[in-house]
Amino acid sequence: MDRLVRKGFDLLCPAVCTYCGKKTKTKFGLCVDCSAKYLAERQTSCPNCGQTVEFCSCGCDFRRISKTTVGGKTHLSLTYYTGSQEAYDAGRISERMILHLKDKGTFARFFADELCDELERLFAHSEYELDDWILTYAPRSVHNFMKYGLDQGEEVTKYMAKRLGIPCRRTFEKLAGEEQKHLTMEERLINASDTLVPREKSIQPGGKYLLFDDIITSGATVMAASWHLYACGAAEVFPISIARTLPKEK
């Protein structure tokens, strides 16, 4: 009976690609063509070390704040991000999906599932239990929240918490500050430290935190957030992101 119900539901509401809308049954939620493009983008190599984002450590100065290593990794990112108009125009699926996430909250569940898959793999090869961790995120500024009507970090971590069965806590408020893209690395860190305000009562002493930021550019936000969490008593902080900015060729 259940099989007939599922079959009827599939006929009435067929699974479709989360990107292009074509019918699909792939585990990624993407059709065959889109999943092939997406997976190829995840294999993009750093122009300096030649490694994929999983193994590249170029431009990862933010790692010096965090003491935590999970499964041999100090952070987790799914892919590189260029942020260039050329990449967008060329149809780079991951970049278009990230921009849609920021603008409309679309693909939050997709990226949540992708991050959960990678986290479960990492924790399976670590001394930590995933059940002991708490999800948190670097919040969007009030200005951007009012502009877009959503916080993409909250959207992604909400789905992740539900799938992993772990709590999600809002541990920061974001004050108005300067646009990060116009600042140097040192200025970005100061700006991020000044504008991220920890909600101390929401931070558990001795807690282990998975810290989500959608895109790690310079790492200033992750560094500031990690520092605040440790200062408020957190025992572990492990940064996770959908993407890291592709390092520039030296």
VOFI-218949 format. One line per field, with one value per residue (C-alpha): y, x, z; residue in one letter; residue number from 1. Coordinates in nm, 4 decimals. Layout:
// residues N
y <- Y / ...
x <- X / ...
z <- Z / ...
code <- A / ...
pos <- NUM / ...
// end
This chain:
// residues 250
y <- 0.0000 / 0.2405 / 0.1680 / 0.2551 / 0.5774 / 0.6770 / 0.5892 / 0.8000 / 1.0899 / 1.0658 / 1.0805 / 1.3817 / 1.5605 / 1.4342 / 1.5167 / 1.8027 / 1.9496 / 2.2207 / 2.4304 / 2.3950 / 2.2350 / 1.9197 / 1.5853 / 1.4055 / 1.1237 / 1.1981 / 1.2123 / 1.5678 / 1.7072 / 1.8120 / 1.6610 / 1.4632 / 1.7610 / 2.0096 / 1.7674 / 1.6973 / 2.0702 / 2.1254 / 1.8379 / 1.9575 / 2.3029 / 2.1450 / 2.0045 / 2.3507 / 2.3801 / 2.6601 / 2.8560 / 2.8466 / 2.5010 / 2.3140 / 2.1604 / 2.1486 / 2.3489 / 2.0391 / 2.0330 / 2.3912 / 2.6022 / 2.9147 / 3.2280 / 3.0462 / 3.2823 / 3.2586 / 2.9082 / 3.0512 / 3.1513 / 2.8100 / 2.5319 / 2.2624 / 1.9868 / 1.7461 / 1.4491 / 1.6151 / 1.9400 / 2.2834 / 2.4002 / 2.2806 / 2.4436 / 2.2847 / 2.4818 / 2.7924 / 3.1194 / 3.3820 / 3.6410 / 3.7515 / 3.8535 / 3.6406 / 3.3272 / 3.4092 / 3.4776 / 3.1577 / 2.9634 / 2.8565 / 2.6790 / 2.6984 / 3.0760 / 3.1332 / 2.9138 / 3.1050 / 3.4377 / 3.3053 / 3.1882 / 3.5370 / 3.7114 / 3.4790 / 3.1980 / 2.9505 / 2.6371 / 2.6618 / 2.2997 / 2.1861 / 2.3412 / 2.2238 / 1.8647 / 1.9021 / 2.0356 / 1.7649 / 1.4941 / 1.6325 / 1.6835 / 1.3284 / 1.2030 / 1.4144 / 1.3258 / 0.9563 / 0.9842 / 1.2010 / 1.1626 / 1.3852 / 1.2932 / 1.5128 / 1.4941 / 1.6995 / 2.0048 / 2.3207 / 2.5016 / 2.8781 / 3.1328 / 3.4762 / 3.6814 / 3.9191 / 4.2916 / 4.4524 / 4.6600 / 4.3526 / 4.1588 / 4.4374 / 4.4593 / 4.0877 / 3.9758 / 3.6786 / 3.5685 / 3.3009 / 3.1715 / 3.1116 / 2.9423 / 2.6962 / 2.6119 / 2.5594 / 2.2766 / 2.1387 / 2.1271 / 1.9392 / 1.6788 / 1.6294 / 1.6399 / 1.9005 / 2.2454 / 2.5687 / 2.8893 / 3.2546 / 3.3620 / 3.6995 / 4.0256 / 4.2257 / 4.6016 / 4.8416 / 4.8741 / 4.9442 / 4.7300 / 4.4632 / 4.4591 / 4.8094 / 4.7313 / 4.5816 / 4.2543 / 4.4349 / 4.6760 / 4.3879 / 4.2124 / 4.5280 / 4.6003 / 4.2422 / 4.2441 / 4.5737 / 4.4844 / 4.1261 / 4.1395 / 3.8081 / 3.7171 / 3.5890 / 3.4203 / 3.2137 / 3.0805 / 2.7622 / 2.7452 / 2.4460 / 2.4190 / 2.2895 / 2.5094 / 2.4562 / 2.8132 / 2.8762 / 3.1608 / 3.1282 / 3.2575 / 3.2951 / 3.5790 / 3.7125 / 3.5099 / 3.8220 / 3.7426 / 3.3826 / 3.4993 / 3.7596 / 3.5211 / 3.2447 / 3.4832 / 3.5967 / 3.2376 / 3.1374 / 3.4522 / 3.3611 / 3.0123 / 2.7898 / 2.4896 / 2.4190 / 2.6165 / 2.4552 / 2.6923 / 2.5659 / 2.7445 / 2.6817 / 2.8418 / 3.0065 / 3.2798 / 3.1385 / 3.2540 / 3.4955 / 3.3677 / 3.4847
x <- 0.0000 / 0.2798 / 0.4500 / 0.1319 / 0.0925 / 0.4533 / 0.4131 / 0.0984 / 0.2705 / 0.5671 / 0.3312 / 0.1441 / 0.4537 / 0.7583 / 1.1031 / 1.2603 / 1.6104 / 1.6496 / 1.8421 / 1.6864 / 1.3509 / 1.3904 / 1.2678 / 1.5356 / 1.5968 / 1.9590 / 2.0692 / 2.2003 / 1.8567 / 2.0006 / 1.9425 / 2.2221 / 2.3555 / 2.3419 / 2.4927 / 2.7808 / 2.8504 / 2.8207 / 3.0546 / 3.3046 / 3.3027 / 3.3768 / 3.6944 / 3.8267 / 4.1973 / 4.3701 / 4.5947 / 4.8788 / 4.8896 / 4.6838 / 4.4598 / 4.0818 / 3.9121 / 3.9092 / 4.2890 / 4.3938 / 4.5244 / 4.6079 / 4.4538 / 4.3377 / 4.4817 / 4.1522 / 4.2572 / 4.5016 / 4.2125 / 4.0470 / 4.2127 / 3.9806 / 4.0595 / 3.7907 / 3.8866 / 4.2205 / 4.0534 / 4.0530 / 3.7486 / 3.5049 / 3.4116 / 3.2295 / 3.3687 / 3.5546 / 3.3786 / 3.5094 / 3.2340 / 3.3107 / 3.0501 / 3.2354 / 3.1822 / 2.8152 / 2.7649 / 2.9485 / 2.6833 / 2.8889 / 2.6063 / 2.7462 / 2.7936 / 2.4456 / 2.2983 / 2.4867 / 2.3611 / 2.0046 / 2.0507 / 2.1572 / 1.8788 / 1.5817 / 1.6842 / 1.6620 / 1.8821 / 1.9143 / 1.8043 / 2.0345 / 2.3453 / 2.2395 / 2.2297 / 2.5663 / 2.7283 / 2.5651 / 2.7027 / 3.0547 / 3.0244 / 2.9046 / 3.2012 / 3.4489 / 3.3081 / 3.3085 / 3.6893 / 3.7336 / 3.7346 / 3.4272 / 3.0592 / 2.8492 / 2.5575 / 2.7608 / 2.7882 / 2.5800 / 2.5184 / 2.5532 / 2.6110 / 2.7460 / 2.4250 / 2.3332 / 2.3347 / 2.0031 / 2.0216 / 2.0573 / 1.7989 / 1.5489 / 1.6483 / 1.6146 / 1.3767 / 1.5879 / 1.9164 / 2.0748 / 2.2839 / 1.9741 / 1.8001 / 2.0843 / 2.1602 / 1.7892 / 1.7776 / 2.1115 / 1.9982 / 1.6831 / 1.8683 / 2.1549 / 1.9322 / 2.1455 / 2.0519 / 2.0949 / 2.1565 / 2.1699 / 2.4791 / 2.5466 / 2.3841 / 2.5231 / 2.5598 / 2.5936 / 2.9485 / 3.1496 / 3.1264 / 3.3973 / 3.4882 / 3.6371 / 3.8650 / 4.2102 / 4.2491 / 4.3397 / 4.0480 / 3.8108 / 3.9089 / 3.8599 / 3.5291 / 3.4053 / 3.5101 / 3.3302 / 3.0088 / 2.9626 / 2.8142 / 2.7970 / 2.4742 / 2.6592 / 2.3585 / 2.3112 / 2.6684 / 2.7153 / 3.0345 / 3.2330 / 3.0130 / 3.1332 / 3.0234 / 2.9913 / 3.0232 / 2.8562 / 2.9367 / 2.8076 / 3.1255 / 3.4657 / 3.6384 / 3.9214 / 3.8132 / 3.7752 / 3.4168 / 3.5022 / 3.8050 / 3.6042 / 3.3162 / 3.5521 / 3.7329 / 3.4036 / 3.2863 / 3.6097 / 3.6027 / 3.2513 / 3.3581 / 3.3226 / 3.5564 / 3.5645 / 3.4855 / 3.4858 / 3.4164 / 3.2012 / 3.1026 / 2.9476 / 3.2442 / 3.5814 / 3.6975 / 3.9329 / 4.2875 / 4.4468 / 4.7430 / 5.0694
z <- 0.0000 / 0.0929 / -0.2380 / -0.4287 / -0.2311 / -0.3015 / -0.6689 / -0.6911 / -0.5173 / -0.7559 / -1.0532 / -0.9179 / -0.7805 / -0.9711 / -0.8334 / -1.0241 / -1.0434 / -0.7806 / -1.0341 / -1.3804 / -1.2979 / -1.5083 / -1.3715 / -1.1729 / -0.9278 / -0.8451 / -0.4816 / -0.5255 / -0.6096 / -0.9443 / -1.2864 / -1.4496 / -1.6466 / -1.3573 / -1.1061 / -1.3468 / -1.3772 / -1.0027 / -0.9167 / -1.1782 / -1.0157 / -0.6785 / -0.8350 / -0.9313 / -0.8480 / -0.6601 / -0.9020 / -0.6472 / -0.4879 / -0.7476 / -0.4787 / -0.4623 / -0.1872 / 0.0366 / 0.0616 / -0.0170 / 0.2735 / 0.0717 / 0.2212 / 0.5323 / 0.7926 / 0.9812 / 1.0928 / 1.3461 / 1.5727 / 1.5890 / 1.7888 / 1.6574 / 1.4089 / 1.2916 / 1.0776 / 1.0034 / 0.8870 / 1.0494 / 0.8504 / 0.5867 / 0.2540 / -0.0375 / -0.3306 / -0.4456 / -0.5207 / -0.7626 / -0.7360 / -1.0910 / -1.3451 / -1.6005 / -1.3921 / -1.3472 / -1.7181 / -1.8062 / -1.6133 / -1.3116 / -1.1274 / -0.7732 / -0.7939 / -0.9319 / -0.6574 / -0.3860 / -0.5197 / -0.5293 / -0.1709 / -0.0646 / -0.2562 / -0.2055 / 0.0299 / -0.2586 / -0.2370 / 0.1439 / 0.1819 / -0.0996 / 0.0551 / 0.4018 / 0.2759 / 0.1038 / 0.4216 / 0.6335 / 0.4029 / 0.4409 / 0.8166 / 0.8716 / 0.6705 / 0.8681 / 1.2090 / 1.1223 / 1.1136 / 1.4233 / 1.7998 / 1.8315 / 1.8402 / 1.6119 / 1.8583 / 2.1079 / 1.8819 / 1.8405 / 1.5120 / 1.4949 / 1.2200 / 1.1361 / 1.1016 / 0.8247 / 0.8972 / 0.9890 / 0.6685 / 0.4452 / 0.6440 / 0.5871 / 0.2202 / 0.1414 / 0.4166 / 0.5220 / 0.6748 / 0.4571 / 0.7478 / 0.9553 / 0.6626 / 0.5962 / 0.9606 / 1.0329 / 0.7802 / 0.8976 / 1.2606 / 1.1662 / 0.9624 / 1.2095 / 1.5167 / 1.6930 / 1.8297 / 1.6378 / 1.8351 / 1.7333 / 1.9234 / 1.7551 / 1.6581 / 1.3665 / 1.3987 / 1.1071 / 0.9771 / 0.6670 / 0.3546 / 0.3934 / 0.0235 / 0.0454 / 0.3427 / 0.3896 / 0.5809 / 0.9027 / 0.8622 / 0.7897 / 1.1125 / 1.3188 / 1.1456 / 1.1976 / 1.5648 / 1.6252 / 1.4428 / 1.5676 / 1.9165 / 2.1063 / 2.2831 / 2.5873 / 2.7494 / 2.4334 / 2.4379 / 2.6377 / 2.8491 / 2.7287 / 2.4190 / 2.0840 / 1.7933 / 1.4188 / 1.2920 / 0.9546 / 0.7170 / 0.3615 / 0.1920 / 0.3567 / 0.1728 / 0.3873 / 0.6902 / 0.9055 / 1.0056 / 1.0966 / 1.2963 / 1.4887 / 1.5555 / 1.6707 / 1.9031 / 2.0577 / 2.1069 / 2.2777 / 2.4921 / 2.6080 / 2.7121 / 2.4045 / 2.4082 / 2.0341 / 1.7178 / 1.3737 / 1.0793 / 0.7914 / 0.4716 / 0.1344 / -0.0397 / 0.0039 / -0.2279 / -0.4892 / -0.3996 / -0.6429 / -0.8403 / -0.6875
code <- M / D / R / L / V / R / K / G / F / D / L / L / C / P / A / V / C / T / Y / C / G / K / K / T / K / T / K / F / G / L / C / V / D / C / S / A / K / Y / L / A / E / R / Q / T / S / C / P / N / C / G / Q / T / V / E / F / C / S / C / G / C / D / F / R / R / I / S / K / T / T / V / G / G / K / T / H / L / S / L / T / Y / Y / T / G / S / Q / E / A / Y / D / A / G / R / I / S / E / R / M / I / L / H / L / K / D / K / G / T / F / A / R / F / F / A / D / E / L / C / D / E / L / E / R / L / F / A / H / S / E / Y / E / L / D / D / W / I / L / T / Y / A / P / R / S / V / H / N / F / M / K / Y / G / L / D / Q / G / E / E / V / T / K / Y / M / A / K / R / L / G / I / P / C / R / R / T / F / E / K / L / A / G / E / E / Q / K / H / L / T / M / E / E / R / L / I / N / A / S / D / T / L / V / P / R / E / K / S / I / Q / P / G / G / K / Y / L / L / F / D / D / I / I / T / S / G / A / T / V / M / A / A / S / W / H / L / Y / A / C / G / A / A / E / V / F / P / I / S / I / A / R / T / L / P / K / E / K
pos <- 1 / 2 / 3 / 4 / 5 / 6 / 7 / 8 / 9 / 10 / 11 / 12 / 13 / 14 / 15 / 16 / 17 / 18 / 19 / 20 / 21 / 22 / 23 / 24 / 25 / 26 / 27 / 28 / 29 / 30 / 31 / 32 / 33 / 34 / 35 / 36 / 37 / 38 / 39 / 40 / 41 / 42 / 43 / 44 / 45 / 46 / 47 / 48 / 49 / 50 / 51 / 52 / 53 / 54 / 55 / 56 / 57 / 58 / 59 / 60 / 61 / 62 / 63 / 64 / 65 / 66 / 67 / 68 / 69 / 70 / 71 / 72 / 73 / 74 / 75 / 76 / 77 / 78 / 79 / 80 / 81 / 82 / 83 / 84 / 85 / 86 / 87 / 88 / 89 / 90 / 91 / 92 / 93 / 94 / 95 / 96 / 97 / 98 / 99 / 100 / 101 / 102 / 103 / 104 / 105 / 106 / 107 / 108 / 109 / 110 / 111 / 112 / 113 / 114 / 115 / 116 / 117 / 118 / 119 / 120 / 121 / 122 / 123 / 124 / 125 / 126 / 127 / 128 / 129 / 130 / 131 / 132 / 133 / 134 / 135 / 136 / 137 / 138 / 139 / 140 / 141 / 142 / 143 / 144 / 145 / 146 / 147 / 148 / 149 / 150 / 151 / 152 / 153 / 154 / 155 / 156 / 157 / 158 / 159 / 160 / 161 / 162 / 163 / 164 / 165 / 166 / 167 / 168 / 169 / 170 / 171 / 172 / 173 / 174 / 175 / 176 / 177 / 178 / 179 / 180 / 181 / 182 / 183 / 184 / 185 / 186 / 187 / 188 / 189 / 190 / 191 / 192 / 193 / 194 / 195 / 196 / 197 / 198 / 199 / 200 / 201 / 202 / 203 / 204 / 205 / 206 / 207 / 208 / 209 / 210 / 211 / 212 / 213 / 214 / 215 / 216 / 217 / 218 / 219 / 220 / 221 / 222 / 223 / 224 / 225 / 226 / 227 / 228 / 229 / 230 / 231 / 232 / 233 / 234 / 235 / 236 / 237 / 238 / 239 / 240 / 241 / 242 / 243 / 244 / 245 / 246 / 247 / 248 / 249 / 250
// end
